[in-house]
Amino acid sequence: MIYKLANLSALLPKIRSVKCFDYQAISGLFAHYSKCFIIPLFITYSLINFVGCCVYSFSGASVPKYLKSIVIPQTLDRSGSGEPGLGELFTSKLTQKFVDDNTLQVSNKSNADATLICIISSLNDVPSVVSAGESVTTRRITIAVQVTYKDMVKRKTVFEKSFSGYGDYASTSNISERRSAIESAIDNITDNILLDTVSGW
């Protein structure tokens, strides 16, 4: 019994010296894996925020803050195509695009902050697809529009550009399908005009 107690007394210092946990090593591992986890998480979060900001800016944040309203006069049709109501149709579609976007408030007042003047310069209706027997199967309508965008607050021209768009229809189509091709061309043009107006600064 005395021998066992003596042995136990000798072993106690050794037992005390044994470390079940190497806290320094564990702390190092924790710091390492924390970095491996936190850094990618931070990068992912930053990218999400960056993309979100880009999308927000694309929707019209580049328009100067002092520009609040825009007037869109009746579009002049100088295409010589004889297409009935072409200028009215273009004005209606362009105005609706700005109303839906809501970056600039559409105004009928002459003292609006900006003005968008559009002139239809041409409307061409030509064969687009010809079959092997040289018969026309599809026709293409191409419309070109001259646009002048003016900043009325600072009294300067922001841009003067030509926009164009097209729409196809079958050569055997009726008048309504031809009209749909015209509307497709106008939709394309008005989309581009809106985009350049609210984000092309």
GIRAVEN-V358214 format. One record per backbone hydrogen bond with DSSP energy under -0.5 kcal/mol. CO is the residue of the C=O (numbers start at 1). NH is the residue of the N-H. E is the energy in kcal/mol with one decimal. If there is no record, write none. Layout:
co: {CO & CO}
nh: {NH & NH}
e: {E & E}
//
This chain:
co: {1 & 2 & 3 & 4 & 5 & 6 & 7 & 8 & 9 & 10 & 11 & 12 & 13 & 14 & 15 & 18 & 21 & 22 & 23 & 24 & 25 & 26 & 27 & 28 & 29 & 30 & 31 & 32 & 33 & 34 & 35 & 37 & 38 & 39 & 40 & 41 & 42 & 43 & 44 & 45 & 46 & 47 & 48 & 49 & 50 & 51 & 52 & 53 & 54 & 55 & 56 & 57 & 57 & 57 & 60 & 64 & 66 & 68 & 69 & 70 & 71 & 71 & 76 & 76 & 83 & 85 & 86 & 87 & 87 & 88 & 89 & 90 & 91 & 92 & 93 & 94 & 95 & 96 & 97 & 98 & 105 & 109 & 113 & 113 & 114 & 115 & 115 & 116 & 117 & 118 & 119 & 119 & 120 & 122 & 124 & 124 & 126 & 129 & 129 & 131 & 135 & 137 & 138 & 138 & 139 & 140 & 140 & 141 & 142 & 143 & 144 & 144 & 145 & 145 & 146 & 147 & 148 & 148 & 149 & 149 & 150 & 150 & 151 & 151 & 156 & 156 & 159 & 161 & 163 & 165 & 167 & 169 & 170 & 174 & 175 & 176 & 177 & 178 & 179 & 180 & 181 & 182 & 183 & 184 & 185 & 186 & 187 & 188 & 189 & 190 & 191 & 192 & 193 & 194 & 195 & 196}
nh: {5 & 6 & 7 & 8 & 9 & 10 & 11 & 12 & 13 & 14 & 15 & 16 & 17 & 18 & 18 & 20 & 23 & 26 & 27 & 28 & 29 & 30 & 31 & 32 & 33 & 34 & 35 & 36 & 37 & 38 & 39 & 41 & 42 & 43 & 44 & 45 & 46 & 47 & 48 & 49 & 50 & 51 & 52 & 53 & 54 & 55 & 56 & 57 & 58 & 59 & 59 & 60 & 61 & 62 & 63 & 67 & 68 & 105 & 114 & 107 & 73 & 116 & 78 & 120 & 86 & 89 & 90 & 75 & 91 & 92 & 93 & 94 & 95 & 96 & 97 & 98 & 99 & 100 & 101 & 102 & 70 & 112 & 152 & 153 & 71 & 117 & 150 & 118 & 148 & 76 & 121 & 146 & 78 & 144 & 126 & 142 & 140 & 137 & 138 & 134 & 131 & 171 & 128 & 129 & 169 & 126 & 142 & 167 & 124 & 165 & 121 & 122 & 147 & 163 & 119 & 161 & 117 & 150 & 158 & 159 & 115 & 152 & 155 & 156 & 151 & 158 & 149 & 147 & 145 & 143 & 141 & 139 & 173 & 178 & 179 & 180 & 181 & 182 & 183 & 184 & 185 & 186 & 187 & 188 & 189 & 190 & 191 & 192 & 193 & 194 & 195 & 196 & 197 & 198 & 199 & 200}
e: {-2.2 & -2.2 & -2.6 & -2.4 & -2.4 & -1.9 & -1.8 & -1.8 & -0.7 & -0.6 & -2.7 & -2.7 & -1.5 & -0.8 & -0.8 & -0.6 & -1.4 & -2.7 & -2.6 & -2.0 & -2.5 & -2.6 & -2.5 & -2.2 & -2.7 & -2.2 & -1.9 & -2.0 & -1.5 & -3.6 & -2.1 & -1.5 & -2.7 & -2.5 & -2.6 & -2.3 & -2.3 & -2.4 & -2.2 & -2.1 & -2.4 & -2.7 & -2.3 & -2.2 & -2.3 & -2.4 & -2.1 & -2.6 & -2.1 & -0.9 & -0.7 & -1.6 & -1.2 & -0.7 & -1.4 & -1.7 & -0.8 & -2.8 & -0.9 & -3.2 & -0.6 & -2.2 & -0.8 & -3.0 & -1.3 & -2.4 & -2.3 & -0.5 & -2.3 & -2.4 & -2.3 & -2.5 & -2.5 & -2.1 & -1.8 & -1.7 & -2.2 & -2.6 & -2.0 & -2.5 & -2.5 & -1.1 & -2.0 & -1.0 & -2.4 & -0.5 & -2.7 & -0.5 & -2.6 & -1.8 & -0.7 & -3.1 & -2.4 & -2.2 & -0.5 & -2.6 & -3.3 & -2.6 & -1.5 & -2.2 & -2.9 & -2.2 & -3.5 & -1.8 & -2.3 & -2.3 & -0.6 & -1.9 & -2.8 & -1.8 & -1.8 & -1.4 & -0.5 & -3.0 & -2.4 & -2.4 & -2.7 & -0.6 & -2.4 & -1.4 & -2.0 & -0.8 & -0.6 & -2.0 & -3.1 & -0.6 & -2.8 & -3.4 & -3.2 & -2.6 & -3.0 & -3.1 & -2.2 & -1.6 & -2.2 & -1.7 & -1.5 & -1.6 & -2.3 & -2.1 & -1.9 & -2.2 & -2.6 & -2.0 & -2.0 & -3.0 & -1.9 & -1.7 & -2.2 & -2.4 & -2.3 & -2.3 & -2.0 & -2.3 & -1.6 & -1.1}
//
